[in-house]
């Protein structure tokens, strides 16, 4: 599939996802989730990572909650995003990542945030762009509406991940970017712009 208009492709991918998810049974959904979990957890970059940046999915995103729980059980540092609501009021699409606590239920550490998506509650430790983290191996699980197998990504159009990843790079951090999606989200090609960042790997 090759569509030049990003807005048209976003609309098409949302419709495709809704149709796909409406047609799968609970058993099929569970099997798909388990397949994605196995694929990402066998990656050496994931196994060797000290910090995992994951996300809390909305209804149309591949579910990485089992991966978060496994990583916490493996004593990795896991952080999930929270939109900066004050900057959002002025039209700026920025987010920060907050570390989840091990040994606590995931649901107990989350609350409804911007766009109706679950976000980390107040009181959790914020990841900071400072030198002491620069030697830590970071693995970033990146959601999106569409990906190519070569690593191109189409986000939701707000730019949150593009902005955060650029800040991470500019701060001198070394990281591995892993696009994470359902099989129906893989397309043949995507039109990219100068600011778009390629994934190192796409799991689907």
C-alpha positions as CSV (number, residue, x, y, z in Angstrom):
1,X,0.0,0.0,0.0
2,X,1.4,3.4,-1.0
3,X,-0.5,6.6,-0.2
4,X,1.1,10.0,-0.5
5,X,-1.3,11.8,1.9
6,X,-0.5,11.1,5.5
7,X,-3.9,12.3,6.7
8,X,-5.6,9.9,4.2
9,X,-3.4,7.0,5.4
10,X,-4.1,7.8,9.0
11,X,-7.8,7.7,8.3
12,X,-7.5,4.4,6.4
13,X,-5.3,2.8,9.0
14,X,-7.7,3.6,11.8
15,X,-10.6,2.1,9.8
16,X,-8.4,-0.9,9.1
17,X,-7.5,-1.4,12.7
18,X,-11.1,-1.1,13.9
19,X,-12.2,-3.7,11.3
20,X,-9.3,-6.0,12.2
21,X,-9.9,-5.9,15.9
22,X,-13.7,-6.3,15.6
23,X,-13.1,-9.5,13.6
24,X,-10.7,-11.3,16.0
25,X,-11.9,-13.6,18.8
26,X,-10.6,-13.2,22.4
27,X,-8.5,-16.4,21.8
28,X,-7.0,-14.9,18.7
29,X,-6.3,-11.7,20.4
30,X,-4.5,-13.5,23.2
31,X,-2.4,-15.6,20.8
32,X,-1.4,-12.4,18.9
33,X,-0.4,-10.6,22.1
34,X,1.7,-13.6,23.1
35,X,3.4,-13.8,19.7
36,X,4.3,-10.1,19.9
37,X,5.6,-10.6,23.4
38,X,7.9,-13.5,22.4
39,X,9.2,-11.7,19.3
40,X,10.2,-8.6,21.2
41,X,11.6,-10.3,24.3
42,X,13.9,-12.5,22.3
43,X,15.7,-9.5,20.8
44,X,19.3,-9.1,22.2
45,X,18.8,-5.4,22.5
46,X,15.7,-5.9,24.7
47,X,17.5,-8.6,26.8
48,X,20.5,-6.4,27.4
49,X,18.6,-3.1,28.0
50,X,18.7,-1.6,31.5
51,X,15.9,0.9,30.8
52,X,12.7,0.1,28.8
53,X,10.6,2.9,27.5
54,X,7.2,1.4,26.8
55,X,3.6,2.8,26.4
56,X,0.1,2.2,27.7
57,X,-1.9,1.3,24.6
58,X,-5.2,2.8,23.5
59,X,-7.9,0.6,22.0
60,X,-6.3,0.6,18.6
61,X,-2.6,0.0,19.6
62,X,-0.7,-3.3,20.0
63,X,-0.8,-4.2,23.7
64,X,2.7,-4.2,25.3
65,X,1.4,-4.5,28.9
66,X,2.6,-8.1,29.2
67,X,6.1,-6.9,28.1
68,X,6.0,-4.2,30.8
69,X,5.1,-6.8,33.4
70,X,7.8,-9.2,32.3
71,X,10.5,-6.4,32.2
72,X,9.6,-5.3,35.7
73,X,9.7,-8.9,37.0
74,X,13.2,-9.1,35.4
75,X,14.2,-6.1,37.5
76,X,14.5,-3.8,34.5
77,X,13.7,-0.1,34.8
78,X,10.5,0.5,32.9
79,X,9.1,4.0,32.1
80,X,5.9,5.0,30.4
81,X,4.8,8.4,28.9
82,X,2.8,11.2,30.4
83,X,1.8,14.2,28.2
84,X,2.8,17.6,29.6
85,X,-0.7,19.0,30.0
86,X,0.5,22.6,30.6
87,X,2.5,22.7,27.4
88,X,-0.3,21.0,25.6
89,X,-2.5,24.0,26.4
90,X,-0.2,26.2,24.3
91,X,-0.1,23.7,21.5
92,X,3.2,22.0,22.2
93,X,3.3,18.2,21.9
94,X,5.7,17.2,24.6
95,X,5.8,14.2,27.0
96,X,8.0,12.8,29.7
97,X,8.5,9.3,30.8
98,X,8.0,8.1,34.4
99,X,9.4,4.9,36.0
100,X,6.9,2.3,37.2
101,X,7.5,0.7,40.6
102,X,8.3,-3.0,40.8
103,X,6.0,-5.2,42.9
104,X,2.9,-3.0,42.4
105,X,0.0,-3.7,40.2
106,X,0.3,-1.8,36.9
107,X,-3.3,-0.5,37.2
108,X,-2.6,1.0,40.6
109,X,0.1,3.2,39.1
110,X,-2.0,4.6,36.2
111,X,-4.8,7.2,35.8
112,X,-6.7,8.7,32.9
113,X,-4.7,11.5,31.3
114,X,-4.6,13.4,28.1
115,X,-6.6,12.1,25.2
116,X,-8.3,9.7,27.6
117,X,-5.2,7.4,27.7
118,X,-3.9,5.9,30.9
119,X,-0.8,7.7,32.2
120,X,1.5,7.3,35.2
121,X,0.2,8.8,38.4
122,X,1.8,11.7,40.3
123,X,4.6,10.7,42.6
124,X,6.5,8.4,40.2
125,X,10.1,9.2,39.3
126,X,10.6,11.1,36.1
127,X,13.3,10.1,33.6
128,X,15.6,13.1,33.2
129,X,17.9,13.9,30.3
130,X,21.0,14.0,32.4
131,X,24.5,12.5,32.1
132,X,24.2,9.7,34.6
133,X,21.7,7.9,32.4
134,X,23.8,8.2,29.2
135,X,25.7,5.0,29.7
136,X,22.5,3.0,30.4
137,X,21.3,0.8,27.5
138,X,17.8,2.1,26.5
139,X,15.2,0.2,24.6
140,X,12.3,2.2,23.3
141,X,9.0,0.5,22.3
142,X,7.4,2.9,19.8
143,X,3.7,2.8,18.8
144,X,2.3,4.1,15.6
145,X,-0.5,3.8,13.1
146,X,1.6,2.3,10.3
147,X,5.1,1.0,9.7
148,X,7.2,-0.3,6.9
149,X,9.4,-3.3,7.5
150,X,12.4,-1.1,6.8
151,X,11.6,1.1,9.8
152,X,9.5,4.0,8.5
153,X,6.8,5.1,10.8
154,X,3.5,7.0,10.6
155,X,2.4,8.3,14.0
156,X,-0.9,9.9,15.0
157,X,0.1,13.3,13.8
158,X,0.8,15.1,17.0
159,X,4.6,14.6,17.0
160,X,5.1,13.5,20.6
161,X,7.5,10.7,19.8
162,X,9.4,12.6,17.2
163,X,10.0,15.4,19.7
164,X,10.9,13.1,22.6
165,X,13.3,10.9,20.5
166,X,15.1,14.0,19.1
167,X,15.6,15.3,22.7
168,X,16.9,11.9,23.7
169,X,19.3,11.9,20.8
170,X,20.4,15.5,21.3
171,X,21.1,14.7,25.0
172,X,23.7,12.1,24.0
173,X,21.8,9.0,24.9
174,X,22.3,5.7,23.1
175,X,19.1,3.9,22.4
176,X,17.4,1.2,20.3
177,X,14.1,2.1,18.6
178,X,11.6,-0.7,18.2
179,X,8.4,-0.1,16.3
180,X,5.6,-2.2,17.7
181,X,2.3,-3.0,15.9
182,X,-0.2,-5.5,14.6
183,X,0.4,-7.3,11.3
184,X,-2.3,-5.3,9.5
185,X,-0.3,-2.1,10.3
186,X,2.6,-2.9,8.0
187,X,2.5,-1.0,4.7
188,X,4.8,-1.2,1.6
189,X,5.9,2.4,1.8
190,X,5.5,5.7,3.7
191,X,6.3,9.2,2.7
192,X,8.9,10.5,5.2
193,X,10.0,14.0,6.1
194,X,13.3,15.3,7.3
195,X,12.3,15.2,11.0
196,X,10.9,11.6,10.8
197,X,13.0,9.1,12.7
198,X,13.6,5.6,11.4
199,X,13.1,2.6,13.7
200,X,16.0,0.2,14.2
201,X,13.5,-2.7,14.2
202,X,9.8,-3.3,13.7
203,X,8.0,-6.1,15.5
204,X,4.6,-7.1,14.1
